[in-house]
Amino acid sequence: MPVKYKLLKSCPQTGARLGILKMPHGEIETPAFMPVGTLGTVKALTVEELTEMETGLILANCYHLYLRPGVEIIARHGGLHRFINWSGSILTDSGGFQIFSLGGMRKVDDSGVTFTSHIDGSTHFLSPERVTRLQNMLGADIAMVLDQCPPYPAPYQDVEEAVRRTTEWAKRCQRAHRREEQALFAIVQGGVFPDLRKRSAEELVELDFPGYAVGGLSVGEPKELMYESLSHTVPALPAAKVRYLMGVGSPDALLEGIRQGIDIFDCVLPTRIARNGRVMTGNGYLPIRNAIYSTDLSPLDEACGCTVCRNYSRAYIRHLINAGEILGLRLTTYHNLYFLARFMKDIREAIARDQFDQYYREMSPHLKTLYEGDVV
C-alpha cells in the first residue's frame, strides 16, 4: 500500500489540520510527534514500550545506519523493520543535515558529498542516487531526498545555491527511487529568506512528491524568525499532501507549527534532555537532579497518566539519575515521549471539536513563558 495522506478537518481560524497518514505498516493521526531512533533505536526504550504509548511512526537516520552497522547487514535481515523488531512505521532521514553539520569534514559539489566518518575517520561519498538506493534497501515507509542544509546565519548567495542544488538533487532522487510502496518526500530549503523559501517550495511542488518536509530551520535561528520563515513556506505547499517540520520538539514550537499547518514533527529534544535529568511537565521543565526533590514522593507530573508517574516518585527517579542507574534514564525518557504524545492528542481533539483557536490563544502565551529561549 502506498503512503497516503487524508485531510479530515481544518481549523477555520488558523492553519491547523486534522488528518490521517496511511503507510504500509499502519496509520497515524496527525498532527503527530515522531520520536527519533537515529541508529534504529529510540534511546533507552524498547519497541514494546513505544507501542504501549501508541507511537506509530519513528525516525531512523540513513547516514548513521550506513556507517554502522551497514545497510547491507540490515538488508540481509529483510529490512529495517525486521532488524529492529518494529511493526510500526519508519521514516528514514537521508542524513543531509548530519553530513552538512560536519563542516570541514565534508566537501560538497553537484555530484554529491564526500565526507569523513565521525566514527573512524574513513572517507565516504554519497550521491542523491546512492542515498536513495540505501533507503530503498532499508525499506522504510517514508524516505527523504538528499538535500543541502545551509547553516544559520549564511549569506544569501550561499542559501540560493543550496536551494538550486536541493532541487536538482530532488529530481535525481526521484529518478533513482525504485520502491513503489515507499514514499519519497522532498525537503524545502531557503534559510530565512522569504523569496528563497517560496522558490524552493514551488520548484519541489512542481515535481509532485507525495509529501513535503520543511528543512533548514531549528538550526540556531531565533524562534520568532523560524516561525516567520515557516509562514513563507507552508502556504506554498499543497493542502492535499502531508507537511513535515524537521527538528522541532519543544511544546511551544510544536503548537506554533501546528497553527501554521504542519502535520508531523521530529526532534531529539525530549530524549536528549531526559538523559540529562530534565523532564517535561505541565509546569515546564523539571530538573529532577536537583536536591530539592530528594525527599519528594510526588510523581514527575501530577496530571500525567503514564506508567512512570503512576508508579515512581521524584525522589526515587532523582536517586536513580544521580547514582548513574540506567533505569533512571529509561523512566525519564518514557515520560517525556508520553508527555508529547498526550500533548499532540489534546491538540488533535481540540481541532476535532473546532476549539483549536481557543486552545491556541490560551496555551501559546503559557508555553512561551515556560519554554522561552529553549532549543526546539
C-alpha positions, 0 to 999 in steps of 0.5 A: 500500500502506498503512503497516503495522506487524508485531510479530515478537518481544518481549523477555520481560524488558523492553519491547523489540520486534522488528518490521517497518514496511511503507510504500509505498516499502519496509520497515524493521526496527525498532527503527530510527534515522531520520536527519533531512533537515529541508529534504529533505536529510540534511546533507552526504550524498547519497541514494546514500550513505544507501542504501549504509548501508541507511537506509530511512526519513528525516525531512523537516520540513513547516514548513521545506519550506513556507517554502522552497522551497514545497510547491507547487514540490515538488508540481509535481515529483510529490512529495517523493520525486521532488524529492529523488531518494529511493526510500526512505521519508519521514516528514514532521514537521508542524513543531509543535515548530519553530513552538512553539520560536519563542516570541514569534514565534508566537501560538497559539489553537484555530484554529491558529498564526500565526507569523513566518518565521525566514527573512524575517520574513513572517507565516504561519498554519497550521491542523491542516487546512492542515498536513495538506493540505501533507503530503498534497501532499508525499506522504510515507509517514508524516505527523504531526498538528499538535500543541502542544509545551509547553516544559520546565519549564511549569506544569501548567495550561499542559501540560493545555491543550496536551494538550486542544488536541493532541487536538482538533487530532488529530481535525481532522487526521484529518478533513482527511487525504485520502491513503489510502496515507499514514499519519497518526500522532498525537503524545502530549503531557503534559510530565512529568506522569504523569496528563497523559501517560496522558490524552493517550495514551488520548484519541489511542488512542481515535481509532485512528491507525495509529501513535503518536509520543511528543512533548514530551520531549528538550526540556531535561528531565533524562534520568532524568525523560524516561525516567520520563515515557516509562514513563507513556506507552508502556504506554498505547499499543497493542502492535499499532501502531508507537511513535515517540520524537521527538528522541532520538539519543544511544546511551544514550537510544536503548537506554533507549527501546528497553527501554521499547518504542519502535520508531523514533527521530529526532534531529539529534544525530549530524549536528549534532555531526559538523559540529562535529568530534565523532564517535561511537565505541565509546569515546564521543565523539571530538573529532577537532579536537583536536591530539592526533590530528594525527599519528594514522593510526588510523581514527575507530573501530577496530571500525567497518566503514564506508567512512570508517574503512576508508579515512581516518585521524584525522589526515587527517579532523582536517586536513580539519575544521580547514582548513574542507574540506567533505569533512571534514564529509561523512566525519564525518557518514557515520560517525556515521549508520553508527555508529547504524545498526550500533548499532540492528542489534546491538540488533535481533539481540540481541532476535532471539536473546532476549539483549536483557536481557543486552545491556541490563544490560551496555551501559546502565551503559557508555553512561551513563558515556560519554554522561552529561549529553549532549543526546539 
